[in-house]
Amino acid sequence: MSIASNLQSIQSTIPPHVTLVAVSKTKPVADLMEAYAAGQRIFGENKIQEMTEKWQAMPKDIEWHMIGHVQSNKVKYMVPYVKLIHGVDSLKLLVEINRHAVRWRKHINCLLQIHIAEEDTKFGLDAQELDSLLASEAFKSLTNVSVIGLMGMASFTDNQAQLKREFDGLKALYDRYPQFTTLSMGMSGDYALAMECGSTMVRIGSSIFGTR
Ligand SMILES: *Cc1c(COP(=O)(O)O)cnc(C)c1O
């Protein structure tokens, strides 16, 4: 199967209110250009240096999403062009993103990553940490970043009941904040279920570009 036909068959299963992020980490620019030629304009990467190299090499109407864990000291490299940062899991990181956004006179949208997996290996805030972050004066004083929603990664499992529990939990948390517009959940293996549970943004890599 070609990248274009993979994209087409995935797009045909995604309703219009759900945004497809093509996760292109580790893949060469030629593969991304194949997706671009097929109409894809939103790409997700998990390493700032790799994303920056691809941004430099590729057409400028692409929206670049950072989906990986972000190190504070690398924020400055992506602020000039990044459109949405999915994996923000601390106030400290938001403050750092805001600081560079102010310098560049940019406004950056972020998602807060919530820990939903029953594994303890994945990053993210819990419900209480989310509440207190959003309620803090330090957060409210940030001028150049907006938190537009939440992101979560479910457990690495085939257990549908468990995945549903994790996605439902994230959706319930998301629904507590009427200002949110974006719920990023679902990857190649679980995006159909994630959409049933209310996802508005799916991050799909291997089903488009092949295994890594
Ligand atoms: C790699 C990655 C994906 C895509 O995973 P696939 O299983 O290849 O679709 C989605 N989200 C995050 C955060 C990732 O790191």
Ligand as a Chemical Component Dictionary entry (heavy atoms), coordinates in Angstrom:
data_LIG
# 
_chem_comp.id                   LIG 
_chem_comp.type                 NON-POLYMER 
_chem_comp.pdbx_formal_charge   0 
_chem_comp.three_letter_code    LIG 
# 
loop_
_chem_comp_atom.comp_id 
_chem_comp_atom.atom_id 
_chem_comp_atom.alt_atom_id 
_chem_comp_atom.type_symbol 
_chem_comp_atom.charge 
_chem_comp_atom.model_Cartn_x 
_chem_comp_atom.model_Cartn_y 
_chem_comp_atom.model_Cartn_z 
_chem_comp_atom.pdbx_ordinal 
LIG C1 C1 C 0 4.480 7.794  17.782 1  
LIG C2 C2 C 0 3.305 8.460  18.385 2  
LIG C3 C3 C 0 2.033 8.355  17.798 3  
LIG C4 C4 C 0 1.734 7.528  16.569 4  
LIG O1 O1 O 0 1.807 6.160  16.841 5  
LIG P1 P1 P 0 1.361 5.060  15.772 6  
LIG O2 O2 O 0 1.063 3.867  16.600 7  
LIG O3 O3 O 0 2.515 4.876  14.843 8  
LIG O4 O4 O 0 0.163 5.581  15.067 9  
LIG C5 C5 C 0 0.995 9.067  18.392 10 
LIG N1 N1 N 0 1.188 9.817  19.488 11 
LIG C6 C6 C 0 2.388 9.935  20.073 12 
LIG C7 C7 C 0 2.524 10.788 21.279 13 
LIG C8 C8 C 0 3.486 9.262  19.548 14 
LIG O5 O5 O 0 4.675 9.386  20.141 15 
# 
loop_
_chem_comp_bond.comp_id 
_chem_comp_bond.atom_id_1 
_chem_comp_bond.atom_id_2 
_chem_comp_bond.value_order 
_chem_comp_bond.pdbx_ordinal 
LIG C1 C2 SING 1  
LIG C2 C3 SING 2  
LIG C2 C8 DOUB 3  
LIG C3 C4 SING 4  
LIG C3 C5 DOUB 5  
LIG C4 O1 SING 6  
LIG O1 P1 SING 7  
LIG P1 O2 DOUB 8  
LIG P1 O3 SING 9  
LIG P1 O4 SING 10 
LIG C5 N1 SING 11 
LIG N1 C6 DOUB 12 
LIG C6 C7 SING 13 
LIG C6 C8 SING 14 
LIG C8 O5 SING 15 
# 
